[in-house]
Amino acid sequence: MTAAASALVAGGVFTVSGAAAQEASAQRAAAGTTFYAKVAANGALLAASGIGHVNKFGQGRYNLTTNTDITRCARTGTINTDGGDDPRPGSTSILVGAVSPRTLFVRTATPSGPHPRTVDDDRPFSVHISC
């Protein structure tokens, strides 16, 4: 058995040693880490730190891929202008949630949009992740 895969029991405490423990630790965002993204309504990544990819997969639905585990981080989002080209009236909403340790789901909507627009709506947004 290699040192990377060995485990020790010392004084009733189970510890993992070697490369496996270091890799697991490196995969989690360090305390005090901040990630952000500014995304256009069409899913284009306009500015980012720690977020490398946006997948727009439906009306007002986006998945953002981070470079590390964000499961223990706080996540917030807001609808914003995209260079001043988002003049739609009415209320807007955003839902932000993790769907996997490295994937953030964002849903944007215009609940008071004019008929026949659906509630889910492509909107420019920004997200902030704080660990």
N, C-alpha and C positions, 0 to 999 in steps of 0.2 A: 504494500500500500504506500502511495506517495505521501509526502508531507502535505501537499495541497489538499488531499482528500482525507487526511487523518482528523479524528476528533478525540478530545481528551475529556475525561471526567475527573474533575479535581474538587474535592470538598463538596460533592453533591451538585456541582454546577456543570452543566454541559457546555462546552465551548467548541467552536469550529476554528481551526487554524489554517494558515496557509493562504494560497491564492484565491480559493473559493470565497472566503470571508471578505477579502479585500475587494474582489470583483463585485460582490453583493453590495458592499458599502458604497462603492464608486457609482453604482447604478442609481442610487437615490440622490435626490437633490439635497445639497447641503443647506443647513439652516442659514437664513439670510440671503438665499438665492432668489433672484427675481427674473422672470421671463416675461416677454410681452410680444404682441403682434398687432399691427394695423393691417386690416384686410379690406380690399375693395369688394363691392357687391358681387362682382363676377368671380371672386375667389382668389384674385391676384394678391400675393403677399407684398405689401408696400414697404413695410419696415418690420424688423423682428430681432429678437435676441433669445436664443434657446429654443426657438420654434423654427423648424426647417422646411415644413411642407404644409400646404393647405389642399384638401380634397373637397371641392364643392360637388355634392352628390344629389342635390335636389333643390327645389324652390326653398330658399332660406335655410339650407342645411349644409353645414361645413364640418369637416374633421380636421383638426390641426395636430401635427405630429411634433412632439417635443424630443429633445435629445437625452432626456433622463426621466426617471420615475417621478410623477407628480401626485401620487395618491395621497400624500400627507400635506399637500399644499393648499392654500386658499386660492380660489379662482373667481375672478370678476370680469364682467364685460359690459360694454356700452355701445350703443349705436352712435355713429359719428358721421360727419361729412367726409366725403372722399374728394378733397380738392374743391369743395363747394358745389358738386354736381349731384346732390341728393336732395332735391327740393320738395320731396313728398310731404304733404300735410298729415296731420293727425298724430295719434299716439303711436309709439313704437315699443317693442319689447325684445328682450334677448334672454336666452336660456343658455347657461354654460355648465357643463358637467363632464366628468371623466368617464370614458367608456372602456379604457384600459389604462395600465400604468403610464403609458406614453402617448395616449391619444385623448384629445380634448374635443368634445362635441359642442358645437355652437348652433343655435337655432334662432333666426331673426324673423320678426313678424311686424305687420302693420295692422293691428286689430281694428282700427277705425278707418282703414283705407277705403277708397271709393269702389263701389260695385262695378264689375264682378270680380275684382281682385280677391284672391284667397288671403287668409290670415297669414300663412307662411309667405314671406316676401324677401327677395334678395335685397339686403341692406348692407352698407359698409359698416364695419365695427372694429373695435379694439378690445383686446383681452389683456389681462394682467394676472400673472401667477406669482404668488409670493410664498416662499417656503421658510 
